[in-house]
Amino acid sequence: MAFTPIQKTLARVLKGFNIRDLDSIKIFALWERITGEKLAAHCQPARIDRGILYVAVDDPIWLAQIKYMKIDIQNKITEALEKEAINDIRFYLKQ
């Protein structure tokens, strides 16, 4: 039985989730550092699809507030990853 290199398997899995840039998944691990503890308690990144970060928010009031912080969050993501990893952020109310 031939073994498949882990890099090949990982690349296939990431492609299945439409994640072409491995660095972009660092957003999930760095989220609290990017947004701050208080904001991270109310919103979490859910997925990245075609360069768009989808963020689930737990409360309608926080959803309204976080939309005003979108540009700041994008800038902090770029700063944390030291490159532009996402094109847009879309927030939605978690069900």
C-alpha positions, 0 to 999 in steps of 0.5 A: 500500500502506497502512502500519500504525502500529508501535504497532498492530502491537506491541499485536497482538503483545503481545496474542498473547503475553497481555501486556497491560501493556507495563511488565511486559516490562521484567522481562526486561531488569531481571532481573539487577538484580532478583535479583542476578547470582548468582541470575540465573545460575541462573534466567531469566524465561520468559514472563508469562501472565495476570499470572503470571511463569514463571521457568525454573530450571536446577538442582533445588537452586536451584529449592528455594531460590528458592521461599523467595525468591518474596515478596522477588522479587515486592517487588523487581519492584514496586519496580523497575517502580514498580508491581505488574506481576505477581500471582504467580511460578511457578518450574519446572525447565528441561528 
